[in-house]
């Protein structure tokens, strides 16, 4: 899943930036341009592959071409930009609204595990934070360690698979999503814990709820 925050009009309401009433305020063409610029950057840095349309068409020629043109990649960009979700909100309390985008990448190679979530933030002053997903993951691990100090029955976990199993589902009074936590002994199919999180970008606070598998 991929996340980005781009500036919207100061008077735009919090919500989906693709809503009809907000398109005029946030500038849909600008949003599209930022999406294209970010996708190009990810591809140039070889952080993700191109969309793997063969997963839908089952065309063997398309499959061969994708592997040749995307060496060392396992996941690709979404098939359609409509799969990118958007939210307008003031994420840094400067009374200017920013723009949040997120989507889940496509598993192009049929590998085990989830498809990775990517993230970046572009605020109204054009300062960006491309480390958002790592920021969220670090906050999850830190919060879990705090919980371990209180509950001695919680197991020691690693960060294995956390990058590919942490998702962003929506924005509702914070970025909300899901994650899985593994011990060293856990196979990929069977994490010791699953959880939900709410992350506040403004103050980097994290709240998690976990349950045993």
Secondary structure as the mmCIF struct_conf table of DSSP 4:
data_model
#
loop_
_struct_conf.conf_type_id
_struct_conf.id
_struct_conf.beg_label_comp_id
_struct_conf.beg_label_asym_id
_struct_conf.beg_label_seq_id
_struct_conf.end_label_comp_id
_struct_conf.end_label_asym_id
_struct_conf.end_label_seq_id
STRN STRN1 UNK A 2 UNK A 5
TURN_TY1_P TURN_TY1_P1 UNK A 10 UNK A 11
HELX_LH_PP_P HELX_LH_PP_P1 UNK A 12 UNK A 13
BEND BEND1 UNK A 14 UNK A 14
STRN STRN2 UNK A 15 UNK A 15
TURN_TY1_P TURN_TY1_P2 UNK A 17 UNK A 18
BEND BEND2 UNK A 19 UNK A 19
HELX_RH_AL_P HELX_RH_AL_P1 UNK A 20 UNK A 26
TURN_TY1_P TURN_TY1_P3 UNK A 27 UNK A 27
HELX_RH_AL_P HELX_RH_AL_P2 UNK A 28 UNK A 44
TURN_TY1_P TURN_TY1_P4 UNK A 45 UNK A 46
BEND BEND3 UNK A 47 UNK A 48
STRN STRN3 UNK A 49 UNK A 49
HELX_LH_PP_P HELX_LH_PP_P2 UNK A 50 UNK A 51
TURN_TY1_P TURN_TY1_P5 UNK A 53 UNK A 53
HELX_RH_AL_P HELX_RH_AL_P3 UNK A 54 UNK A 57
HELX_RH_AL_P HELX_RH_AL_P4 UNK A 60 UNK A 69
BEND BEND4 UNK A 70 UNK A 70
TURN_TY1_P TURN_TY1_P6 UNK A 71 UNK A 72
STRN STRN4 UNK A 75 UNK A 76
BEND BEND5 UNK A 79 UNK A 79
HELX_RH_3T_P HELX_RH_3T_P1 UNK A 81 UNK A 83
BEND BEND6 UNK A 84 UNK A 84
STRN STRN5 UNK A 85 UNK A 89
BEND BEND7 UNK A 91 UNK A 96
STRN STRN6 UNK A 98 UNK A 103
STRN STRN7 UNK A 104 UNK A 104
HELX_LH_PP_P HELX_LH_PP_P3 UNK A 105 UNK A 105
STRN STRN8 UNK A 106 UNK A 107
BEND BEND8 UNK A 109 UNK A 109
BEND BEND9 UNK A 112 UNK A 113
HELX_LH_PP_P HELX_LH_PP_P4 UNK A 114 UNK A 116
STRN STRN9 UNK A 117 UNK A 117
STRN STRN10 UNK A 118 UNK A 119
STRN STRN11 UNK A 121 UNK A 122
TURN_TY1_P TURN_TY1_P7 UNK A 124 UNK A 125
BEND BEND10 UNK A 126 UNK A 126
STRN STRN12 UNK A 128 UNK A 129
TURN_TY1_P TURN_TY1_P8 UNK A 130 UNK A 131
HELX_RH_AL_P HELX_RH_AL_P5 UNK A 132 UNK A 150
TURN_TY1_P TURN_TY1_P9 UNK A 152 UNK A 153
BEND BEND11 UNK A 154 UNK A 154
HELX_LH_PP_P HELX_LH_PP_P5 UNK A 155 UNK A 156
STRN STRN13 UNK A 158 UNK A 158
TURN_TY1_P TURN_TY1_P10 UNK A 160 UNK A 161
HELX_RH_AL_P HELX_RH_AL_P6 UNK A 162 UNK A 165
STRN STRN14 UNK A 170 UNK A 171
BEND BEND12 UNK A 172 UNK A 174
STRN STRN15 UNK A 175 UNK A 181
STRN STRN16 UNK A 182 UNK A 182
TURN_TY1_P TURN_TY1_P11 UNK A 184 UNK A 185
TURN_TY1_P TURN_TY1_P12 UNK A 188 UNK A 189
BEND BEND13 UNK A 192 UNK A 192
STRN STRN17 UNK A 193 UNK A 200
TURN_TY1_P TURN_TY1_P13 UNK A 201 UNK A 204
STRN STRN18 UNK A 205 UNK A 212
#
